[in-house]
């Protein structure tokens, strides 16, 4: 058996703007099969001589090449690589780089425009939360349904059922329709089923972006176990720490092409270097974003907390205000605004949302802004990035979501430079905690006990 699990040769995918891939359901296939004889018979009578309909079909449409170029883009462009059996490979890059398109092709969800991808082994994919779930069915029923879609036999599901439920941590809600599940419960259940398939190849797209810390820890532990078992893993994430921890080798995609591949620490270093430029704070035209588009973040302002004066850097433990400007083209009920501070490697240092302190926004429409004041943050000096988002509460979906929206540098106040120099030592972590050291009173009894 070949030691190559995945082989891509000249893989390219072109999308026409405004056009989406069409997928046939099983019902469509059956209906087409039943109707096909009648269509052929009808064509025979229409043609009168029994000739094939294609013989009398109109000439191909003459396309304007310039129009074709203007109305299409290449999500992937001549991508070639190999992954050996048992390798764990990270796929990184900015939004719109082609990562998800690549995984969809490898998962046989969509076809490439040119090139070929060869997969040698049983594949399990976790690309979107709740894919293959029926909202009206219970969690128990969806485990069997989703497992069957992924290729598991009923006996295999029954043998692993308790383990799947325990991993997903949904035992109390097992017989509740999944339409009442939160997005976190959805992704826990979806990952639990996919991870217990015991595939030869596991394809995962940003699963660690959803869920609490405990769930993320379990996901990483499960992927470590899968990797140690000699299975092949392709892992897409914006979390560079997780990529470095899991993946010895990585591929960096940029504008649909492979920018670099090789040892993960080198690829991640290149990626971080390419993104350390000052991001545009006027971000209404920024393209590497995701969401429904019903509302967009148009501008971010970093301001002094007390005077609203613009500031370009933050001093250690200095309060600041982040002003988020938006433009909502629809009337959105109960939206949530939020942002996170990420380390240079994508670690989430902290995040906040409008709902955390019971600040409820009844609705938004048109242009506006919201302020968030962060008081004396204990984040250590260094380079950080903002991630920002708007969530449509009614749809529980992102209206707009931007990774690495803008760069923020936290520095030590020059007046306290000598006093706080120790805070800039490498390896200290990301957060400073107020501590007090003291020594208890020494007594003769203590010394006598030595």
C-alpha positions as CSV (number, residue, x, y, z in Angstrom):
1,X,0.0,0.0,0.0
2,X,1.3,3.5,-0.9
3,X,2.6,5.6,2.0
4,X,0.9,8.7,0.5
5,X,-2.5,9.5,2.1
6,X,-3.3,12.7,0.2
7,X,-1.8,13.8,-3.1
8,X,-2.9,17.1,-4.9
9,X,-1.6,17.9,-8.3
10,X,-2.3,21.3,-9.9
11,X,-5.5,21.7,-7.8
12,X,-7.5,24.8,-8.8
13,X,-11.0,26.0,-8.1
14,X,-12.7,29.0,-9.8
15,X,-15.9,30.5,-8.5
16,X,-18.1,32.9,-10.5
17,X,-19.2,35.8,-8.5
18,X,-22.9,35.5,-7.6
19,X,-23.0,31.8,-8.5
20,X,-23.0,29.0,-5.9
21,X,-22.3,25.3,-6.3
22,X,-25.4,23.2,-6.7
23,X,-25.6,19.9,-4.9
24,X,-28.2,17.1,-5.6
25,X,-29.9,15.4,-2.8
26,X,-30.7,11.7,-2.8
27,X,-34.3,12.7,-3.6
28,X,-33.1,14.7,-6.6
29,X,-31.1,11.8,-7.9
30,X,-34.0,9.3,-7.6
31,X,-36.4,11.8,-9.2
32,X,-34.0,12.4,-12.1
33,X,-33.6,8.6,-12.6
34,X,-37.4,8.0,-12.7
35,X,-37.9,11.0,-15.1
36,X,-35.0,10.2,-17.4
37,X,-36.9,7.6,-19.7
38,X,-39.8,10.0,-20.2
39,X,-37.5,12.8,-21.1
40,X,-35.8,10.6,-23.7
41,X,-39.1,9.5,-25.1
42,X,-40.4,13.1,-25.3
43,X,-37.2,14.2,-27.1
44,X,-37.6,11.4,-29.6
45,X,-41.1,12.5,-30.6
46,X,-40.0,16.2,-30.7
47,X,-37.0,15.4,-33.0
48,X,-39.1,13.1,-35.2
49,X,-36.1,11.0,-36.2
50,X,-35.1,9.5,-32.9
51,X,-31.7,11.3,-33.0
52,X,-30.0,12.3,-29.8
53,X,-31.2,15.6,-28.5
54,X,-27.6,16.8,-28.3
55,X,-27.4,16.6,-32.1
56,X,-29.9,19.4,-32.4
57,X,-28.9,21.4,-29.4
58,X,-28.0,25.0,-29.9
59,X,-24.4,26.1,-30.4
60,X,-22.4,26.8,-27.3
61,X,-22.9,30.3,-25.8
62,X,-20.2,32.7,-26.9
63,X,-18.6,34.1,-23.8
64,X,-16.8,37.4,-23.4
65,X,-13.4,36.5,-22.0
66,X,-13.0,39.9,-20.4
67,X,-16.4,39.5,-18.7
68,X,-15.4,36.0,-17.6
69,X,-12.3,37.3,-15.9
70,X,-14.2,40.2,-14.2
71,X,-16.9,37.9,-12.8
72,X,-14.8,35.1,-11.4
73,X,-12.0,34.5,-9.1
74,X,-9.7,31.6,-8.3
75,X,-10.1,30.4,-4.7
76,X,-7.3,27.9,-5.3
77,X,-4.7,28.3,-8.0
78,X,-2.3,25.4,-9.0
79,X,-1.9,23.8,-5.5
80,X,0.3,20.7,-5.3
81,X,1.5,18.8,-2.2
82,X,1.6,15.4,-0.7
83,X,0.8,14.2,2.8
84,X,2.2,10.9,4.0
85,X,0.2,8.4,6.1
86,X,0.3,9.3,9.8
87,X,1.4,12.9,9.2
88,X,-0.4,15.8,11.0
89,X,-0.3,18.9,8.8
90,X,-1.5,22.4,9.6
91,X,-3.1,24.6,7.0
92,X,-2.8,28.3,7.8
93,X,-3.4,31.7,6.2
94,X,-5.6,34.7,6.3
95,X,-9.4,34.5,5.7
96,X,-10.0,34.1,1.9
97,X,-6.6,32.4,1.4
98,X,-8.3,29.2,0.1
99,X,-8.1,27.0,3.2
100,X,-11.8,26.0,3.5
101,X,-12.0,25.5,-0.3
102,X,-9.1,23.1,-0.2
103,X,-10.7,21.1,2.6
104,X,-14.1,21.0,0.8
105,X,-12.4,19.5,-2.3
106,X,-10.5,16.9,-0.2
107,X,-13.8,16.1,1.6
108,X,-15.5,15.6,-1.8
109,X,-18.0,18.4,-1.0
110,X,-17.0,20.3,-4.1
111,X,-15.1,19.5,-7.3
112,X,-12.0,21.2,-8.5
113,X,-12.0,23.2,-11.7
114,X,-8.7,21.8,-12.8
115,X,-6.2,19.4,-11.3
116,X,-6.8,16.3,-9.2
117,X,-6.8,15.2,-5.6
118,X,-6.1,11.6,-4.7
119,X,-7.3,10.4,-1.2
120,X,-6.1,7.0,0.0
121,X,-8.1,6.0,3.1
122,X,-11.4,6.5,5.0
123,X,-12.0,10.2,5.5
124,X,-14.0,12.0,8.3
125,X,-14.5,15.8,8.0
126,X,-15.6,18.4,10.5
127,X,-15.9,21.5,8.4
128,X,-19.1,23.3,9.6
129,X,-21.0,23.1,12.8
130,X,-24.0,20.8,12.6
131,X,-23.4,19.6,9.0
132,X,-25.7,16.6,8.5
133,X,-27.9,17.3,11.6
134,X,-31.7,17.4,11.3
135,X,-33.0,20.1,13.6
136,X,-36.2,18.3,14.5
137,X,-34.4,15.1,15.6
138,X,-33.0,14.6,19.0
139,X,-29.3,14.5,19.8
140,X,-29.6,10.7,20.2
141,X,-31.2,10.3,16.7
142,X,-28.7,12.7,15.1
143,X,-25.8,10.7,16.4
144,X,-27.0,7.7,14.4
145,X,-27.9,9.9,11.4
146,X,-24.6,11.8,11.3
147,X,-22.6,8.7,12.0
148,X,-24.3,6.9,9.1
149,X,-23.6,9.9,6.8
150,X,-19.9,9.7,7.8
151,X,-19.8,6.0,7.1
152,X,-20.2,4.3,10.5
153,X,-22.1,1.1,10.8
154,X,-24.9,0.8,13.3
155,X,-23.0,-1.7,15.4
156,X,-20.0,0.6,15.5
157,X,-22.2,3.5,16.7
158,X,-23.8,1.4,19.4
159,X,-20.4,0.3,20.6
160,X,-19.1,3.9,20.9
161,X,-22.4,5.6,21.8
162,X,-21.7,6.2,25.5
163,X,-18.2,7.4,24.7
164,X,-19.6,9.9,22.1
165,X,-22.2,11.2,24.5
166,X,-19.6,11.6,27.3
167,X,-17.2,13.4,25.1
168,X,-19.9,15.8,23.8
169,X,-21.2,16.3,27.4
170,X,-24.8,16.5,26.4
171,X,-26.2,13.6,28.3
172,X,-29.0,15.7,30.0
173,X,-30.1,17.0,26.6
174,X,-29.7,13.7,24.6
175,X,-33.4,13.4,23.8
176,X,-34.0,17.1,23.1
177,X,-34.4,18.3,19.5
178,X,-31.1,19.7,18.4
179,X,-32.8,22.9,17.1
180,X,-32.8,23.9,20.8
181,X,-29.1,23.3,21.2
182,X,-26.7,26.2,21.6
183,X,-23.9,26.5,18.9
184,X,-21.5,25.1,21.5
185,X,-23.6,22.0,22.0
186,X,-23.9,21.6,18.2
187,X,-20.1,21.7,17.7
188,X,-19.4,19.4,20.6
189,X,-21.8,16.8,19.3
190,X,-20.5,17.2,15.7
191,X,-16.9,16.8,16.7
192,X,-17.6,13.9,19.1
193,X,-19.2,11.9,16.2
194,X,-16.5,12.7,13.7
195,X,-13.6,12.1,16.1
196,X,-15.0,8.6,17.1
197,X,-15.3,7.5,13.5
198,X,-11.7,6.2,13.7
199,X,-10.9,7.4,10.2
200,X,-7.6,7.0,8.5
201,X,-7.8,10.7,7.5
202,X,-9.3,13.4,9.7
203,X,-10.0,16.8,8.2
204,X,-10.8,19.6,10.7
205,X,-11.6,23.2,10.0
206,X,-11.3,25.7,12.9
207,X,-13.2,23.5,15.4
208,X,-11.3,25.2,18.3
209,X,-12.9,28.6,17.4
210,X,-16.1,27.4,19.1
211,X,-16.6,26.1,22.6
212,X,-15.3,26.7,26.1
213,X,-11.8,26.0,27.4
214,X,-12.7,22.5,28.6
215,X,-14.1,21.5,25.3
216,X,-11.1,22.9,23.4
217,X,-8.8,21.0,25.8
218,X,-10.7,17.8,25.0
219,X,-10.5,18.4,21.3
220,X,-6.7,18.9,21.4
221,X,-6.4,15.7,23.5
222,X,-8.5,13.8,21.0
223,X,-6.5,15.0,18.1
224,X,-3.2,14.1,19.9
225,X,-4.7,10.6,20.4
226,X,-5.7,10.4,16.7
227,X,-2.2,11.5,15.7
228,X,-0.4,9.0,18.0
229,X,-2.6,6.2,16.5
230,X,-0.8,6.8,13.2
231,X,-3.8,8.5,11.4
232,X,-3.4,11.4,9.0
233,X,-4.8,14.8,10.2
234,X,-5.3,18.0,8.3
235,X,-6.0,20.9,10.7
236,X,-7.0,24.4,9.8
237,X,-6.8,27.0,12.6
238,X,-6.1,30.7,13.3
239,X,-4.6,29.6,16.6
240,X,-0.9,29.3,15.9
241,X,-0.2,27.8,19.4
242,X,-2.5,24.9,18.6
243,X,-0.9,24.5,15.1
244,X,2.6,24.4,16.6
245,X,1.5,22.0,19.3
246,X,-0.2,19.5,17.0
247,X,1.4,19.8,13.6
248,X,5.1,19.1,12.8
249,X,4.5,20.2,9.2
250,X,2.4,23.1,7.9
251,X,1.3,24.7,4.7
252,X,0.8,28.5,4.3
253,X,-1.8,29.6,1.8
254,X,-2.0,33.1,0.3
255,X,-4.4,34.2,-2.4
256,X,-5.2,30.5,-3.3
257,X,-1.5,29.6,-3.7
258,X,1.0,27.8,-1.5
259,X,3.2,30.5,-0.1
260,X,5.4,28.2,1.9
261,X,5.4,24.6,3.3
262,X,7.7,22.9,5.7
263,X,8.4,22.7,9.4
264,X,5.7,24.4,11.3
265,X,7.8,26.8,13.4
266,X,9.3,28.2,10.1
267,X,6.0,28.4,8.3
268,X,4.3,30.1,11.3
269,X,7.2,32.6,11.7
270,X,6.7,33.6,8.0
271,X,3.0,33.9,8.4
272,X,3.3,36.1,11.5
273,X,6.0,38.3,9.8
274,X,3.6,38.8,6.9
275,X,0.8,40.0,9.2
276,X,2.7,42.2,11.5
277,X,2.0,45.3,9.4
278,X,-0.3,47.9,10.8
279,X,-3.9,46.8,9.9
280,X,-6.2,49.4,8.5
281,X,-8.4,50.7,11.2
282,X,-10.8,52.0,8.5
283,X,-11.9,48.5,7.7
284,X,-15.2,48.8,5.8
285,X,-13.4,47.6,2.7
286,X,-11.5,44.8,4.4
287,X,-12.2,41.5,2.5
288,X,-10.9,38.8,4.9
289,X,-14.1,38.7,6.9
290,X,-17.0,36.2,7.3
291,X,-20.6,36.5,8.2
292,X,-24.0,37.2,6.7
293,X,-23.2,40.8,5.8
294,X,-26.4,42.1,7.4
295,X,-24.2,44.4,9.5
296,X,-20.5,45.3,9.0
297,X,-17.9,46.7,11.2
298,X,-16.6,49.8,9.4
299,X,-14.1,51.4,11.7
300,X,-12.3,50.8,15.0
301,X,-10.9,53.5,17.2
302,X,-8.5,53.1,20.1
303,X,-9.1,56.0,22.6
304,X,-7.9,57.2,25.9
305,X,-10.5,56.1,28.5
306,X,-11.1,59.4,30.1
307,X,-10.5,62.0,27.3
308,X,-11.5,60.1,24.1
309,X,-8.1,61.2,22.6
310,X,-6.8,58.9,19.9
311,X,-3.9,56.7,21.0
312,X,-1.6,54.5,18.9
313,X,-0.1,52.4,21.7
314,X,-1.1,51.3,25.1
315,X,0.9,51.7,28.3
316,X,1.0,48.7,30.6
317,X,-2.1,48.8,32.9
318,X,-3.4,51.9,31.1
319,X,-7.2,52.0,30.7
320,X,-8.4,52.4,27.2
321,X,-11.6,52.6,25.2
322,X,-12.4,50.7,22.0
323,X,-15.1,52.3,19.8
324,X,-16.7,50.0,17.3
325,X,-18.4,51.7,14.3
326,X,-20.9,49.7,12.4
327,X,-23.3,49.9,9.4
328,X,-26.4,47.6,9.6
329,X,-28.3,47.3,6.3
330,X,-31.1,45.4,8.0
331,X,-33.1,45.7,11.2
332,X,-31.3,43.3,13.5
333,X,-32.9,42.3,16.9
334,X,-30.8,41.5,19.9
335,X,-27.3,41.7,18.3
336,X,-24.1,41.1,20.2
337,X,-20.9,43.1,19.8
338,X,-17.6,41.7,20.9
339,X,-13.9,41.8,20.5
340,X,-10.9,39.7,21.7
341,X,-7.2,40.5,22.2
342,X,-5.0,37.9,20.5
343,X,-1.3,37.2,21.0
344,X,1.0,37.4,18.0
345,X,0.5,33.6,17.6
346,X,-3.3,33.8,17.8
347,X,-3.8,32.8,21.4
348,X,-6.9,34.4,22.9
349,X,-5.7,36.5,25.8
350,X,-9.1,37.8,26.7
351,X,-12.5,38.6,25.1
352,X,-15.6,40.5,26.0
353,X,-19.1,40.8,24.6
354,X,-21.9,43.2,25.2
355,X,-24.1,40.5,26.9
356,X,-21.5,39.6,29.6
357,X,-22.5,42.4,31.9
358,X,-26.2,42.3,30.9
359,X,-25.8,45.1,28.5
360,X,-28.6,44.3,26.0
361,X,-28.9,46.0,22.6
362,X,-32.6,45.7,21.6
363,X,-31.9,46.4,17.9
364,X,-29.6,48.1,15.4
365,X,-30.2,49.5,11.9
366,X,-28.1,52.0,9.9
367,X,-24.9,53.6,11.1
368,X,-23.8,53.8,14.7
369,X,-21.1,52.9,17.2
370,X,-20.6,51.3,20.6
371,X,-17.9,51.9,23.2
372,X,-16.1,49.4,25.5
373,X,-13.9,50.7,28.3
374,X,-11.2,48.3,29.5
375,X,-10.0,49.3,32.9
376,X,-6.3,48.8,33.8
377,X,-5.7,45.6,31.8
378,X,-3.1,43.3,33.3
379,X,-1.8,42.2,29.9
380,X,2.0,42.1,29.7
381,X,3.9,44.3,27.2
382,X,4.1,42.9,23.7
383,X,2.4,42.9,20.3
384,X,-1.3,42.0,20.1
385,X,-4.1,41.9,17.6
386,X,-7.8,42.7,17.7
387,X,-10.5,40.2,16.6
388,X,-13.9,41.8,16.4
389,X,-17.4,40.6,15.6
390,X,-21.2,41.3,15.4
391,X,-23.5,38.3,16.1
392,X,-27.1,38.2,14.9
393,X,-28.7,37.0,18.1
394,X,-31.9,35.9,16.3
395,X,-30.0,33.7,13.9
396,X,-27.1,32.8,16.2
397,X,-24.7,33.6,13.4
398,X,-22.0,36.1,12.7
399,X,-23.2,39.1,10.8
400,X,-19.5,40.2,10.6
401,X,-16.4,38.6,11.9
402,X,-12.8,39.7,11.4
403,X,-9.6,38.1,12.6
404,X,-6.6,40.3,13.2
405,X,-8.6,43.4,12.6
406,X,-5.9,45.8,13.9
407,X,-2.6,45.6,15.7
408,X,-2.1,46.9,19.2
409,X,1.3,47.3,21.0
410,X,1.4,47.4,24.7
411,X,4.5,49.1,26.1
412,X,6.0,50.0,29.4
413,X,5.7,53.6,30.5
414,X,9.2,55.2,30.0
415,X,8.9,56.7,33.5
416,X,8.7,53.2,34.9
417,X,11.0,51.5,32.5
418,X,13.7,50.5,35.0
419,X,11.1,49.4,37.6
420,X,9.2,47.2,35.1
421,X,12.0,45.8,32.9
422,X,11.4,42.3,34.3
423,X,7.9,42.2,32.7
424,X,9.4,42.1,29.2
425,X,11.4,38.9,29.8
426,X,10.4,36.1,27.4
427,X,8.5,33.2,28.8
428,X,6.5,35.1,31.4
429,X,3.1,34.4,29.9
430,X,0.6,37.0,28.8
431,X,-1.0,38.3,32.0
432,X,0.4,40.0,35.1
433,X,-1.3,39.3,38.5
434,X,-1.1,41.5,41.6
435,X,0.8,39.5,44.2
436,X,2.3,40.2,47.6
437,X,5.3,38.3,49.0
438,X,6.0,38.0,52.7
439,X,7.9,35.9,55.1
440,X,6.2,34.5,58.2
441,X,7.7,35.3,61.6
442,X,10.6,32.9,62.3
443,X,10.5,31.1,65.6
444,X,12.8,28.9,67.5
445,X,10.3,26.0,67.1
446,X,10.6,26.3,63.3
447,X,14.4,26.1,63.5
448,X,14.2,23.3,66.0
449,X,12.2,21.3,63.6
450,X,15.0,21.3,61.0
